[in-house]
Amino acid sequence: MAFWKASTNSTAKVALRPIVDIAMNPEFQPLADSLYWERVERARRLTPEQRLMAGPELFDYACTITLSALREQMPEASEAQLLEALRRRLAVKRNVEDIAA
């Protein structure tokens, strides 16, 4: 099952966008696109060493976002329960990757 699809904008750049559309005020879309492409350009300028270091930083960032979402979904949960829920999600992801390999 695909969760992402390729789309193009007016400058003919291809981007991956979530298939599930999140309501965004249309006037903010050009700004969001611009910020996205700035991040892409910055990433392209990274040295190999910087790219290697970016992996753990991106993982930490993704965990922070996931924990934030879990806090909203489980407002009564303790920090230990939230971390356990994060561990379960990571385990599911690893299992799916193992099956796909």
Phi, psi and omega in degrees: 000130180268135177254351183232151175225154178277140175219161179237152174251185187296341180266013175065023173273144179261135180225152172268129180233149177300140176292322178285114181284129176260131183298121177228137176301123184304333181289342179269346183301315178300322178294315179300317178298317180298315179297320178300310183292331174296318178296319179299313181297319177298317180298323180294335181274355181292145173284163177304321179296318179295322178295320178298319180288336182291333182305303179298326178295318178294322178297314178300318179298315179296321178295321178298316179295316180296318178298322177298316178295320179296322177299321178290323181284331184230069187297337181269355185287145175282169178298322178296319179294322178295317179295324177294319177297321176297315178301319179297317179298319179294322178295319178298316179299316179298318180297318179296318178296320179296320180293321182289336184284000000 
